[in-house]
Amino acid sequence: MIHLVLGALFLAAILGIALLGDLGMRAGPMLLLWGVAHMAYLAAAWLVVRGSRGAHRPAARTGAFPPPLLPTIFAVGLLARLILIPTAPTLSEDVYRYLWDGTLVARGVNPYPRAPDDPALARFDGKLLHHLNHAQVPTIYPPAAQLLFGAVARVSPTPAAWKVLVLVLEFALILALLPLLRARGLPRERLLLYYWNPLLLVESFGSGHVDLVATAFLVVALALYEGNRHARAGIAFGLAVMTKYVPGLLIPRLIRRGQWLLLFVAAVTAAVLATPFLEAGSALTTGLRIYARHWEFNSALYHLLHRAIENDLTVRRLLAAGGLAATLIIAWRARSATGAAFASFVSFLLFSPTVFPWYAVPVVALLPLHPDWGMMAFSGLLALSYLPLPAYRATGTWTLPEWILWVEYGGLLGVWALAGAVALTRRVLARRGLSGADARVEEREDAHVEESGEVQNEKG
């Protein structure tokens, strides 16, 4: 019953966001509703994670919750998606860039050599061009994403059509998460940690960001990999990297594990996907290089380093070096492929000079397997970065108040510190025999989940 109440509250908040209209002009009310949805999400997530602990309970022994819970999780999550899909993407113009690129691809035009405002492209859809942000910058999106954009543009070059495709591809992500949960002895109800996340909903089905598509391919690749189907995993991994480059952070882990077949198939897949666009030559990465050199947003580490180091390029190089070091350490020390992916995406959020809210989508997708309360909280706090939008719309000047960074990243570190203190206390009490059966059972279950992350040494 409590999940029905939380689900109703969650849906009411999502519906309220959908009815606000231009969210960029109504950021304050949106954040209040987002906060309500996120609190309902956290409460439901706590109940689900807590319900999967305590092996002395019959429900936990069978890995099942009361029968109505899983249908409730899916019904609430699906309704939230259907509410948001028809809404206009007013928080971000990215989906219009997807449709612009897709229109070019559908008409046989390579989108990489020219920026949208190039006079040579003036004959194409002016309505889309009007919506584009940074029209002077060539596209940064990889070839697999371009092919998907083109497929949608051939059918209907509208945000709603693109979001419907995202919904369809998300189904593959759900199907891939189920065997990953089963391999770890975790209940299917943990899907709630992904399926009800407000950031995932607003960014993927409100704004329509492509990150969920890349994440779906990646989670499919991880499921196939743990199922010892390495060639198929390579195809899915190649699709993930060529939809958005960030899943490439998992490459050092795959090298560390000697997954040469997977990497070879992924490389062939990437080459096939890139072939239609190779005539662009070095222009394939022009937009990406501009982004890497000039973009910065909502990054605490970038902000702190820039206080001490005036040279922007030096700051970016230090962050890149730190991110690379973290990725290599994770590749060598992670207990499982999913754990390596989760930790790598978290390190990306910490070291990237640019941290848009939707960059957290891959982390959210892996929360059912790795329920990190810090990242669950952070996925809600990231919404605060939208607070300056109304002022930006009015003045054309973007200013992110420093206190937002302190709240976002301070909240993340605070929850991590609290969770660590609680875990340490449980271990100490369990060793002293003072905590009762629950603490000892929870410690054993946490250790079992960590160990089972290897999934029989990742089956090769």
Secondary structure, 3 states (H helix, E strand, C coil): CHHHHHHHHHHHHHHHHHHCCCCCCCHHHHHHHHHHHHHHHHHHHHHHHHHCCCCCCHHHHCCCCCCCHHHHHHHHHHHHHHHHCCCCCCCCCHHHHHHHHHHHHHCCCCCCCCCCCCHHHCCCCHHHHHHCCCCCCCCCCCHHHHHHHHHHHHHCCCHHHHHHHHHHHHHHHHHHHHHHHHHCCCCHHHHHHHHCCHHHHHHHHHCCCCHHHHHHHHHHHHHHHHCCCHHHHHHHHHHHHCCCCHHHHHHHHHHHCCCHHHHHHHHHHHHHHHHHHHHHHHHHHHHHHHHHHHCCECCHHHHHHHHHCCCHHHHHHHHHHHHHHHHHHHHHHCCCHHHHHHHHHHHHHHHCCECCHHHHHHHHHCCCCCCCHHHHHHHHHHHHHHCCHHHHHHHCCCCCCHHHHHHHHHHHHHHHHHHHHHHHHHHHHHHHCCCHHHHHHHHHHHHHHHHHCCHHHHCC
